[in-house]
């Protein structure tokens, strides 16, 4: 995210407000950090 926003300056990430990025990406990051993990059965 940081590279895309500040180094590569990819749109719409580069011009988006921090609040809109948190709203868009925050739930996914939260799920990765605290969500349940479903491992495939063998």
CHARMM-style PDB file with segment names, atoms N, HN, CA, C and O in Angstrom:
ATOM      1  N   UNK     1       0.826  -1.164   0.000  1.00  0.00      PROA
ATOM      2  CA  UNK     1       0.000   0.000   0.000  1.00  0.00      PROA
ATOM      3  C   UNK     1       0.887   1.250   0.000  1.00  0.00      PROA
ATOM      4  O   UNK     1       0.656   2.179  -0.774  1.00  0.00      PROA
ATOM      5  N   UNK     2       1.874   1.267   0.847  1.00  0.00      PROA
ATOM      6  HN  UNK     2       2.062   0.513   1.476  1.00  0.00      PROA
ATOM      7  CA  UNK     2       2.745   2.444   0.940  1.00  0.00      PROA
ATOM      8  C   UNK     2       3.493   2.666  -0.367  1.00  0.00      PROA
ATOM      9  O   UNK     2       3.599   3.797  -0.841  1.00  0.00      PROA
ATOM     10  N   UNK     3       4.007   1.599  -0.943  1.00  0.00      PROA
ATOM     11  HN  UNK     3       3.921   0.680  -0.558  1.00  0.00      PROA
ATOM     12  CA  UNK     3       4.740   1.739  -2.204  1.00  0.00      PROA
ATOM     13  C   UNK     3       3.814   2.224  -3.307  1.00  0.00      PROA
ATOM     14  O   UNK     3       4.175   3.117  -4.073  1.00  0.00      PROA
ATOM     15  N   UNK     4       2.617   1.640  -3.394  1.00  0.00      PROA
ATOM     16  HN  UNK     4       2.324   0.915  -2.771  1.00  0.00      PROA
ATOM     17  CA  UNK     4       1.679   2.043  -4.441  1.00  0.00      PROA
ATOM     18  C   UNK     4       1.244   3.492  -4.277  1.00  0.00      PROA
ATOM     19  O   UNK     4       1.067   4.205  -5.265  1.00  0.00      PROA
ATOM     20  N   UNK     5       1.072   3.926  -3.045  1.00  0.00      PROA
ATOM     21  HN  UNK     5       1.215   3.347  -2.243  1.00  0.00      PROA
ATOM     22  CA  UNK     5       0.565   5.282  -2.793  1.00  0.00      PROA
ATOM     23  C   UNK     5       1.643   6.360  -2.913  1.00  0.00      PROA
ATOM     24  O   UNK     5       1.436   7.381  -3.570  1.00  0.00      PROA
ATOM     25  N   UNK     6       2.796   6.129  -2.275  1.00  0.00      PROA
ATOM     26  HN  UNK     6       2.964   5.300  -1.742  1.00  0.00      PROA
ATOM     27  CA  UNK     6       3.798   7.189  -2.179  1.00  0.00      PROA
ATOM     28  C   UNK     6       4.961   7.072  -3.161  1.00  0.00      PROA
ATOM     29  O   UNK     6       5.517   8.093  -3.568  1.00  0.00      PROA
ATOM     30  N   UNK     7       5.340   5.870  -3.547  1.00  0.00      PROA
ATOM     31  HN  UNK     7       4.889   5.041  -3.217  1.00  0.00      PROA
ATOM     32  CA  UNK     7       6.472   5.710  -4.461  1.00  0.00      PROA
ATOM     33  C   UNK     7       5.993   5.676  -5.913  1.00  0.00      PROA
ATOM     34  O   UNK     7       6.457   6.453  -6.747  1.00  0.00      PROA
ATOM     35  N   UNK     8       5.053   4.759  -6.206  1.00  0.00      PROA
ATOM     36  HN  UNK     8       4.676   4.128  -5.529  1.00  0.00      PROA
ATOM     37  CA  UNK     8       4.550   4.638  -7.570  1.00  0.00      PROA
ATOM     38  C   UNK     8       3.478   5.660  -7.905  1.00  0.00      PROA
ATOM     39  O   UNK     8       3.208   5.931  -9.075  1.00  0.00      PROA
ATOM     40  N   UNK     9       2.866   6.226  -6.867  1.00  0.00      PROA
ATOM     41  HN  UNK     9       3.085   6.006  -5.917  1.00  0.00      PROA
ATOM     42  CA  UNK     9       1.802   7.221  -7.009  1.00  0.00      PROA
ATOM     43  C   UNK     9       0.676   6.743  -7.926  1.00  0.00      PROA
ATOM     44  O   UNK     9       0.243   7.448  -8.837  1.00  0.00      PROA
ATOM     45  N   UNK    10       0.218   5.518  -7.650  1.00  0.00      PROA
ATOM     46  HN  UNK    10       0.570   4.945  -6.910  1.00  0.00      PROA
ATOM     47  CA  UNK    10      -0.872   4.950  -8.439  1.00  0.00      PROA
ATOM     48  C   UNK    10      -2.199   5.574  -8.030  1.00  0.00      PROA
ATOM     49  O   UNK    10      -2.497   5.727  -6.846  1.00  0.00      PROA
ATOM     50  N   UNK    11      -2.972   5.923  -9.017  1.00  0.00      PROA
ATOM     51  HN  UNK    11      -2.730   5.799  -9.979  1.00  0.00      PROA
ATOM     52  CA  UNK    11      -4.310   6.441  -8.765  1.00  0.00      PROA
ATOM     53  C   UNK    11      -5.290   5.284  -8.695  1.00  0.00      PROA
ATOM     54  O   UNK    11      -5.076   4.283  -9.379  1.00  0.00      PROA
ATOM     55  N   UNK    12      -6.308   5.363  -7.941  1.00  0.00      PROA
ATOM     56  HN  UNK    12      -6.482   6.176  -7.385  1.00  0.00      PROA
ATOM     57  CA  UNK    12      -6.765   6.445  -7.091  1.00  0.00      PROA
ATOM     58  C   UNK    12      -6.157   6.447  -5.686  1.00  0.00      PROA
ATOM     59  O   UNK    12      -6.542   7.266  -4.851  1.00  0.00      PROA
ATOM     60  N   UNK    13      -5.203   5.533  -5.415  1.00  0.00      PROA
ATOM     61  HN  UNK    13      -4.890   4.868  -6.093  1.00  0.00      PROA
ATOM     62  CA  UNK    13      -4.593   5.492  -4.083  1.00  0.00      PROA
ATOM     63  C   UNK    13      -3.859   6.783  -3.737  1.00  0.00      PROA
ATOM     64  O   UNK    13      -3.951   7.261  -2.606  1.00  0.00      PROA
ATOM     65  N   UNK    14      -3.141   7.345  -4.684  1.00  0.00      PROA
ATOM     66  HN  UNK    14      -3.066   6.956  -5.602  1.00  0.00      PROA
ATOM     67  CA  UNK    14      -2.324   8.519  -4.414  1.00  0.00      PROA
ATOM     68  C   UNK    14      -3.149   9.732  -4.004  1.00  0.00      PROA
ATOM     69  O   UNK    14      -2.702  10.530  -3.181  1.00  0.00      PROA
ATOM     70  N   UNK    15      -4.330   9.879  -4.559  1.00  0.00      PROA
ATOM     71  HN  UNK    15      -4.692   9.230  -5.228  1.00  0.00      PROA
ATOM     72  CA  UNK    15      -5.124  11.077  -4.258  1.00  0.00      PROA
ATOM     73  C   UNK    15      -6.239  10.825  -3.246  1.00  0.00      PROA
ATOM     74  O   UNK    15      -6.969  11.749  -2.888  1.00  0.00      PROA
ATOM     75  N   UNK    16      -6.373   9.600  -2.790  1.00  0.00      PROA
ATOM     76  HN  UNK    16      -5.780   8.850  -3.081  1.00  0.00      PROA
ATOM     77  CA  UNK    16      -7.438   9.285  -1.833  1.00  0.00      PROA
ATOM     78  C   UNK    16      -7.096   9.826  -0.458  1.00  0.00      PROA
ATOM     79  O   UNK    16      -5.927   9.920  -0.087  1.00  0.00      PROA
ATOM     80  N   UNK    17      -8.126  10.179   0.290  1.00  0.00      PROA
ATOM     81  HN  UNK    17      -9.076  10.103  -0.012  1.00  0.00      PROA
ATOM     82  CA  UNK    17      -7.896  10.649   1.660  1.00  0.00      PROA
ATOM     83  C   UNK    17      -7.565   9.452   2.543  1.00  0.00      PROA
ATOM     84  O   UNK    17      -7.994   8.333   2.260  1.00  0.00      PROA
ATOM     85  N   UNK    18      -6.813   9.678   3.597  1.00  0.00      PROA
ATOM     86  HN  UNK    18      -6.464  10.586   3.827  1.00  0.00      PROA
ATOM     87  CA  UNK    18      -6.511   8.576   4.526  1.00  0.00      PROA
ATOM     88  C   UNK    18      -7.780   7.920   5.072  1.00  0.00      PROA
ATOM     89  O   UNK    18      -7.818   6.704   5.260  1.00  0.00      PROA
ATOM     90  N   UNK    19      -8.807   8.713   5.324  1.00  0.00      PROA
ATOM     91  HN  UNK    19      -8.776   9.700   5.172  1.00  0.00      PROA
ATOM     92  CA  UNK    19     -10.060   8.178   5.855  1.00  0.00      PROA
ATOM     93  C   UNK    19     -10.725   7.220   4.875  1.00  0.00      PROA
ATOM     94  O   UNK    19     -11.247   6.180   5.279  1.00  0.00      PROA
ATOM     95  N   UNK    20     -10.711   7.565   3.583  1.00  0.00      PROA
ATOM     96  HN  UNK    20     -10.287   8.409   3.255  1.00  0.00      PROA
ATOM     97  CA  UNK    20     -11.347   6.689   2.600  1.00  0.00      PROA
ATOM     98  C   UNK    20     -10.549   5.402   2.410  1.00  0.00      PROA
ATOM     99  O   UNK    20     -11.137   4.347   2.172  1.00  0.00      PROA
ATOM    100  N   UNK    21      -9.223   5.469   2.510  1.00  0.00      PROA
ATOM    101  HN  UNK    21      -8.745   6.326   2.704  1.00  0.00      PROA
ATOM    102  CA  UNK    21      -8.410   4.263   2.415  1.00  0.00      PROA
ATOM    103  C   UNK    21      -8.656   3.342   3.604  1.00  0.00      PROA
ATOM    104  O   UNK    21      -8.759   2.126   3.443  1.00  0.00      PROA
ATOM    105  N   UNK    22      -8.748   3.920   4.790  1.00  0.00      PROA
ATOM    106  HN  UNK    22      -8.664   4.907   4.921  1.00  0.00      PROA
ATOM    107  CA  UNK    22      -9.029   3.113   5.986  1.00  0.00      PROA
ATOM    108  C   UNK    22     -10.388   2.439   5.855  1.00  0.00      PROA
ATOM    109  O   UNK    22     -10.537   1.264   6.193  1.00  0.00      PROA
ATOM    110  N   UNK    23     -11.376   3.177   5.366  1.00  0.00      PROA
ATOM    111  HN  UNK    23     -11.255   4.131   5.092  1.00  0.00      PROA
ATOM    112  CA  UNK    23     -12.714   2.609   5.204  1.00  0.00      PROA
ATOM    113  C   UNK    23     -12.721   1.485   4.170  1.00  0.00      PROA
ATOM    114  O   UNK    23     -13.441   0.500   4.332  1.00  0.00      PROA
ATOM    115  N   UNK    24     -11.934   1.621   3.122  1.00  0.00      PROA
ATOM    116  HN  UNK    24     -11.348   2.421   2.990  1.00  0.00      PROA
ATOM    117  CA  UNK    24     -11.929   0.633   2.046  1.00  0.00      PROA
ATOM    118  C   UNK    24     -11.084  -0.595   2.381  1.00  0.00      PROA
ATOM    119  O   UNK    24     -11.473  -1.717   2.055  1.00  0.00      PROA
ATOM    120  N   UNK    25      -9.945  -0.398   3.021  1.00  0.00      PROA
ATOM    121  HN  UNK    25      -9.630   0.513   3.286  1.00  0.00      PROA
ATOM    122  CA  UNK    25      -8.993  -1.480   3.210  1.00  0.00      PROA
ATOM    123  C   UNK    25      -8.945  -1.987   4.647  1.00  0.00      PROA
ATOM    124  O   UNK    25      -8.522  -3.117   4.888  1.00  0.00      PROA
ATOM    125  N   UNK    26      -9.366  -1.179   5.587  1.00  0.00      PROA
ATOM    126  HN  UNK    26      -9.709  -0.260   5.391  1.00  0.00      PROA
ATOM    127  CA  UNK    26      -9.314  -1.537   6.999  1.00  0.00      PROA
ATOM    128  C   UNK    26      -9.989  -2.841   7.353  1.00  0.00      PROA
ATOM    129  O   UNK    26      -9.397  -3.651   8.066  1.00  0.00      PROA
ATOM    130  N   UNK    27     -11.215  -3.082   6.884  1.00  0.00      PROA
ATOM    131  HN  UNK    27     -11.695  -2.424   6.305  1.00  0.00      PROA
ATOM    132  CA  UNK    27     -11.878  -4.342   7.242  1.00  0.00      PROA
ATOM    133  C   UNK    27     -11.108  -5.589   6.781  1.00  0.00      PROA
ATOM    134  O   UNK    27     -11.079  -6.593   7.492  1.00  0.00      PROA
ATOM    135  N   UNK    28     -10.495  -5.530   5.613  1.00  0.00      PROA
ATOM    136  HN  UNK    28     -10.518  -4.713   5.036  1.00  0.00      PROA
ATOM    137  CA  UNK    28      -9.733  -6.674   5.126  1.00  0.00      PROA
ATOM    138  C   UNK    28      -8.487  -6.900   5.964  1.00  0.00      PROA
ATOM    139  O   UNK    28      -8.170  -8.038   6.311  1.00  0.00      PROA
ATOM    140  N   UNK    29      -7.780  -5.830   6.291  1.00  0.00      PROA
ATOM    141  HN  UNK    29      -8.038  -4.906   6.009  1.00  0.00      PROA
ATOM    142  CA  UNK    29      -6.592  -5.953   7.140  1.00  0.00      PROA
ATOM    143  C   UNK    29      -6.985  -6.493   8.508  1.00  0.00      PROA
ATOM    144  O   UNK    29      -6.300  -7.358   9.054  1.00  0.00      PROA
ATOM    145  N   UNK    30      -8.076  -5.995   9.062  1.00  0.00      PROA
ATOM    146  HN  UNK    30      -8.633  -5.293   8.618  1.00  0.00      PROA
ATOM    147  CA  UNK    30      -8.546  -6.469  10.363  1.00  0.00      PROA
ATOM    148  C   UNK    30      -8.877  -7.961  10.310  1.00  0.00      PROA
ATOM    149  O   UNK    30      -8.545  -8.702  11.234  1.00  0.00      PROA
ATOM    150  N   UNK    31      -9.520  -8.397   9.247  1.00  0.00      PROA
ATOM    151  HN  UNK    31      -9.789  -7.794   8.496  1.00  0.00      PROA
ATOM    152  CA  UNK    31      -9.865  -9.811   9.095  1.00  0.00      PROA
ATOM    153  C   UNK    31      -8.608 -10.665   8.991  1.00  0.00      PROA
ATOM    154  O   UNK    31      -8.564 -11.759   9.552  1.00  0.00      PROA
ATOM    155  N   UNK    32      -7.585 -10.187   8.283  1.00  0.00      PROA
ATOM    156  HN  UNK    32      -7.621  -9.298   7.827  1.00  0.00      PROA
ATOM    157  CA  UNK    32      -6.326 -10.927   8.184  1.00  0.00      PROA
ATOM    158  C   UNK    32      -5.656 -11.060   9.550  1.00  0.00      PROA
ATOM    159  O   UNK    32      -5.061 -12.093   9.858  1.00  0.00      PROA
ATOM    160  N   UNK    33      -5.753 -10.021  10.359  1.00  0.00      PROA
ATOM    161  HN  UNK    33      -6.235  -9.182  10.109  1.00  0.00      PROA
ATOM    162  CA  UNK    33      -5.056 -10.022  11.653  1.00  0.00      PROA
ATOM    163  C   UNK    33      -5.800 -10.778  12.736  1.00  0.00      PROA
ATOM    164  O   UNK    33      -5.170 -11.409  13.584  1.00  0.00      PROA
ATOM    165  N   UNK    34      -7.118 -10.729  12.730  1.00  0.00      PROA
ATOM    166  HN  UNK    34      -7.630 -10.216  12.041  1.00  0.00      PROA
ATOM    167  CA  UNK    34      -7.872 -11.286  13.856  1.00  0.00      PROA
ATOM    168  C   UNK    34      -8.925 -12.303  13.461  1.00  0.00      PROA
ATOM    169  O   UNK    34      -9.570 -12.881  14.336  1.00  0.00      PROA
ATOM    170  N   UNK    35      -9.117 -12.538  12.191  1.00  0.00      PROA
ATOM    171  HN  UNK    35      -8.593 -12.068  11.480  1.00  0.00      PROA
ATOM    172  CA  UNK    35     -10.159 -13.454  11.745  1.00  0.00      PROA
ATOM    173  C   UNK    35      -9.792 -14.910  11.932  1.00  0.00      PROA
ATOM    174  O   UNK    35      -8.634 -15.253  12.173  1.00  0.00      PROA
ATOM    175  N   UNK    36     -10.783 -15.748  11.818  1.00  0.00      PROA
ATOM    176  HN  UNK    36     -11.724 -15.470  11.623  1.00  0.00      PROA
ATOM    177  CA  UNK    36     -10.553 -17.180  11.916  1.00  0.00      PROA
ATOM    178  C   UNK    36      -9.873 -17.674  10.643  1.00  0.00      PROA
ATOM    179  O   UNK    36     -10.133 -17.187   9.543  1.00  0.00      PROA
ATOM    180  N   UNK    37      -8.998 -18.650  10.829  1.00  0.00      PROA
ATOM    181  HN  UNK    37      -8.787 -19.046  11.723  1.00  0.00      PROA
ATOM    182  CA  UNK    37      -8.275 -19.232   9.705  1.00  0.00      PROA
ATOM    183  C   UNK    37      -8.891 -20.588   9.400  1.00  0.00      PROA
ATOM    184  O   UNK    37      -9.013 -21.437  10.283  1.00  0.00      PROA
ATOM    185  N   UNK    38      -9.278 -20.785   8.148  1.00  0.00      PROA
ATOM    186  HN  UNK    38      -9.179 -20.095   7.431  1.00  0.00      PROA
ATOM    187  CA  UNK    38      -9.820 -22.062   7.722  1.00  0.00      PROA
ATOM    188  C   UNK    38      -8.758 -22.774   6.896  1.00  0.00      PROA
ATOM    189  O   UNK    38      -8.439 -22.360   5.782  1.00  0.00      PROA
ATOM    190  N   UNK    39      -8.219 -23.847   7.454  1.00  0.00      PROA
ATOM    191  HN  UNK    39      -8.479 -24.184   8.359  1.00  0.00      PROA
ATOM    192  CA  UNK    39      -7.199 -24.608   6.760  1.00  0.00      PROA
ATOM    193  C   UNK    39      -7.878 -25.655   5.875  1.00  0.00      PROA
ATOM    194  O   UNK    39      -8.892 -26.235   6.262  1.00  0.00      PROA
ATOM    195  N   UNK    40      -7.322 -25.890   4.698  1.00  0.00      PROA
ATOM    196  HN  UNK    40      -6.498 -25.419   4.384  1.00  0.00      PROA
ATOM    197  CA  UNK    40      -7.908 -26.914   3.824  1.00  0.00      PROA
ATOM    198  C   UNK    40      -7.733 -28.295   4.447  1.00  0.00      PROA
ATOM    199  O   UNK    40      -6.714 -28.582   5.076  1.00  0.00      PROA
ATOM    200  N   UNK    41      -8.732 -29.139   4.265  1.00  0.00      PROA
ATOM    201  HN  UNK    41      -9.560 -28.906   3.754  1.00  0.00      PROA
ATOM    202  CA  UNK    41      -8.616 -30.505   4.787  1.00  0.00      PROA
ATOM    203  C   UNK    41      -7.813 -31.358   3.827  1.00  0.00      PROA
ATOM    204  O   UNK    41      -7.813 -31.120   2.619  1.00  0.00      PROA
ATOM    205  N   UNK    42      -7.140 -32.336   4.362  1.00  0.00      PROA
ATOM    206  HN  UNK    42      -7.140 -32.529   5.343  1.00  0.00      PROA
ATOM    207  CA  UNK    42      -6.309 -33.197   3.519  1.00  0.00      PROA
ATOM    208  C   UNK    42      -6.981 -34.466   3.199  1.00  0.00      PROA
ATOM    209  OT1 UNK    42      -6.416 -35.304   2.497  1.00  0.00      PROA
TER     210      UNK     42
END
